[in-house]
Amino acid sequence: MSDQPKRETADTCEVFCNNEAKVQKLQHRIHEMEGISRIFKVLADDTRLKIVFALTLETE
């Protein structure tokens, strides 16, 4: 047995695939996602997420 610690490897794909036609087709739509990260930051807080979830369960 070796005295060296076991090294963990990153779980990544070794194959790079770029479909230029798809990139060009969708690139102009990227701006539609602006501001979405703020929503995820707000929902990252457990209390806020529970409140939002509770609000979805009931109608007025």
Order of alpha helices (4+ residues) and beta strands (2+ residues): alpha-alpha-alpha
